[in-house]
Amino acid sequence: MNYSLVIKNFRFNSISRSYGFMPSRAVVVFWILLLTAFTSLSCAQGSYPIDFFYEMHYQPSYHSQEPPRLSPPESAVPITGKEIPLTVDDISTIVNPLPGERIDEGKFLYNINCAMCHGVSGKGDGTVLGLMINKYGYEPKLSPDLTTVKAFPDGFLYGIISNRDLVLTDPKQNKVMPQFQKLLTPDERWSIVNYIRSADFGN
C-alpha cells in the first residue's frame, strides 16, 4: 500500500470537509485565468507596475525637461547678465542697437511667431486672429495691421513685442499676444522690428 498517497488524500479530504467545498478543475482553471488577467492589467498603460528593483527606474538623474529642484532667489543674476525690464518711458526713448540688420532672421521669426495673427502681409488678416474674432468675439484693443505702425519709433515696437502689458494696462482685458521677452532674445526681437521696417515686409 502506498501510505504517502493515503496521507495526501486524507489531508486534502480533511481540508475540503473543513471548508465545505471540493474545488473542481474548472474552479482551479478559473482562478488561474483570473490571476493571469490581473497580472496583465497591472502592467497596462496608465497603471503602476509592481517594482522589485526600482532603484534604476526612479533614479535621481537630471532630465532637461524637468524644472530645477531648487529655485534661485529672486535677486539672482545669470552669469551672462540680466535683461532690465522695460518701462513705459523706455519704449519712447530706447535706441535700436541693430538698425537695418538681421532682416532675414526677423522675417523667419515673424513668420513663426507673428504671422498667425498679424498675417504674412502684416495687415492683421492672420488665420488665428480671424478665428478668435469671428468665433469667439475677440476685440483687439490695438490695430493688428502692422503696416500702419511705421510712424511709431522702433523702441515702441520693440516694447510691445517684448511686453504687451506696457500698452495694454487694463487687467480685465483679454490679452492673447505673448510676452516675447520670455521667448525671444533681445537681438531676435530687434530683428523682427527691423523686418517690419524693411521694404521686404509683407512681400
Legacy VTK file of the C-alpha trace (Angstrom):
# vtk DataFile Version 3.0
C-alpha trace
ASCII
DATASET POLYDATA
POINTS 203 float
0.000 0.000 0.000
1.217 3.488 -0.864
0.982 5.191 2.519
2.165 8.563 1.212
-0.751 8.696 -1.251
-3.213 7.779 1.500
-1.846 10.534 3.763
-2.076 13.147 0.972
-5.653 12.153 0.146
-6.542 12.246 3.829
-5.106 15.762 4.217
-6.868 17.037 1.090
-10.191 15.491 2.063
-9.859 16.882 5.593
-9.262 20.421 4.295
-12.148 20.115 1.847
-14.522 18.943 4.564
-13.337 21.721 6.895
-14.154 24.479 4.386
-17.202 22.738 2.995
-16.226 22.616 -0.680
-14.358 20.472 -3.131
-12.547 22.605 -5.749
-13.153 21.233 -9.216
-10.794 21.504 -12.142
-12.952 24.238 -13.666
-12.687 26.321 -10.495
-8.920 25.938 -10.416
-8.651 26.948 -14.089
-10.908 29.950 -13.432
-8.705 31.251 -10.636
-5.578 30.733 -12.707
-7.073 32.722 -15.598
-8.255 35.444 -13.219
-4.794 35.750 -11.692
-3.230 35.895 -15.169
-5.620 38.640 -16.285
-4.956 40.658 -13.138
-1.214 40.384 -13.643
-1.529 41.501 -17.285
-3.694 44.501 -16.423
-1.283 45.600 -13.728
1.274 46.259 -16.479
-1.141 48.144 -18.745
-0.708 51.778 -19.733
-1.673 54.226 -17.009
-1.164 51.761 -14.197
1.605 51.494 -11.672
3.784 48.427 -12.219
4.981 46.249 -9.409
8.612 47.245 -8.988
11.009 44.821 -7.395
14.261 46.636 -8.210
13.135 50.237 -8.614
16.466 51.919 -7.895
17.357 52.192 -11.594
13.848 53.233 -12.645
13.438 56.108 -10.179
16.995 57.323 -10.232
17.882 60.883 -9.239
19.452 61.760 -12.589
18.640 65.155 -14.108
16.277 65.457 -17.087
16.425 68.575 -19.240
12.624 68.942 -19.410
12.251 68.981 -15.627
12.218 72.184 -13.553
15.200 72.751 -11.287
14.998 71.136 -7.882
15.957 74.378 -6.162
14.540 77.687 -7.351
17.080 80.530 -7.456
16.411 83.583 -5.283
14.637 86.484 -6.945
17.749 88.656 -6.750
19.923 86.099 -8.572
21.541 87.295 -11.796
22.765 84.938 -14.566
26.484 84.985 -15.194
25.762 86.215 -18.723
23.841 89.220 -17.408
20.189 90.014 -16.886
17.812 91.970 -19.085
16.483 95.094 -17.398
12.652 95.218 -17.562
11.305 97.950 -19.809
9.050 100.742 -18.593
6.546 102.884 -20.477
9.056 105.740 -20.554
11.749 103.478 -22.005
9.830 102.500 -25.134
9.750 106.091 -26.385
13.470 106.696 -25.909
15.200 103.334 -26.366
17.556 103.248 -29.356
17.662 100.384 -31.836
21.121 98.792 -31.455
20.794 96.891 -34.755
19.220 99.317 -37.235
18.577 97.649 -40.564
20.376 94.437 -39.597
19.336 90.767 -39.439
16.265 91.296 -41.611
16.250 87.720 -42.900
16.277 86.434 -39.338
13.483 88.841 -38.466
11.379 87.564 -41.350
11.935 83.981 -40.254
10.954 84.753 -36.653
7.975 86.866 -37.731
6.535 84.060 -39.849
6.841 81.651 -36.924
5.647 83.850 -34.060
3.540 86.649 -35.540
2.043 85.743 -38.919
-0.729 83.535 -37.494
-2.424 86.670 -36.106
-0.956 89.646 -37.970
-0.857 87.806 -41.298
2.031 87.204 -43.650
1.391 90.605 -45.216
1.199 92.258 -41.791
-2.309 93.598 -42.389
-3.887 91.816 -39.422
-5.540 89.143 -41.536
-3.998 86.105 -39.867
-5.976 82.871 -39.637
-5.832 82.566 -35.844
-6.910 86.164 -35.217
-9.772 85.780 -37.682
-10.943 82.682 -35.832
-10.842 84.460 -32.470
-12.783 87.438 -33.809
-15.448 85.532 -35.761
-15.954 82.558 -33.456
-15.171 83.888 -30.001
-15.954 87.603 -30.382
-12.473 88.807 -29.519
-11.974 92.557 -29.974
-8.327 93.641 -30.287
-7.651 96.924 -28.491
-4.715 97.749 -30.747
-4.847 97.566 -34.507
-3.349 94.264 -35.700
-2.459 95.951 -39.007
1.292 96.403 -38.707
1.515 98.359 -41.946
0.109 101.350 -40.044
2.664 101.357 -37.210
5.652 102.666 -39.136
5.025 106.098 -37.660
5.904 104.729 -34.226
9.547 104.693 -33.116
11.498 101.453 -33.078
11.505 101.412 -29.286
7.705 101.420 -29.201
7.520 98.378 -31.486
10.227 96.648 -29.515
8.410 97.396 -26.261
5.099 95.941 -27.471
6.837 92.843 -28.819
8.701 92.422 -25.547
5.849 93.129 -23.138
2.357 93.899 -24.405
1.358 94.968 -20.838
3.292 98.214 -21.320
0.433 99.345 -23.564
-2.440 97.015 -22.638
-2.744 98.045 -18.999
-6.366 97.028 -18.326
-6.233 93.906 -16.071
-9.708 92.825 -17.241
-8.729 92.935 -20.886
-8.175 89.686 -22.736
-4.561 89.555 -23.845
-3.718 86.912 -26.391
-0.365 88.214 -27.591
2.526 86.520 -25.777
5.200 88.461 -23.942
8.072 87.691 -26.266
10.666 88.834 -23.747
10.139 85.362 -22.280
10.501 83.602 -25.636
12.977 85.560 -27.771
16.307 87.197 -27.067
16.645 90.999 -27.345
18.507 90.681 -30.655
15.781 88.422 -32.048
13.101 90.946 -31.083
15.070 93.782 -32.673
15.404 91.703 -35.846
11.594 91.468 -36.013
11.379 95.252 -35.644
13.873 95.675 -38.477
11.911 93.298 -40.690
8.688 95.254 -40.083
10.562 98.415 -41.046
12.092 96.882 -44.169
10.800 97.170 -47.716
10.552 93.378 -47.787
7.827 93.345 -45.128
4.598 91.895 -46.460
6.126 90.661 -49.712
LINES 1 204
203 0 1 2 3 4 5 6 7 8 9 10 11 12 13 14 15 16 17 18 19 20 21 22 23 24 25 26 27 28 29 30 31 32 33 34 35 36 37 38 39 40 41 42 43 44 45 46 47 48 49 50 51 52 53 54 55 56 57 58 59 60 61 62 63 64 65 66 67 68 69 70 71 72 73 74 75 76 77 78 79 80 81 82 83 84 85 86 87 88 89 90 91 92 93 94 95 96 97 98 99 100 101 102 103 104 105 106 107 108 109 110 111 112 113 114 115 116 117 118 119 120 121 122 123 124 125 126 127 128 129 130 131 132 133 134 135 136 137 138 139 140 141 142 143 144 145 146 147 148 149 150 151 152 153 154 155 156 157 158 159 160 161 162 163 164 165 166 167 168 169 170 171 172 173 174 175 176 177 178 179 180 181 182 183 184 185 186 187 188 189 190 191 192 193 194 195 196 197 198 199 200 201 202
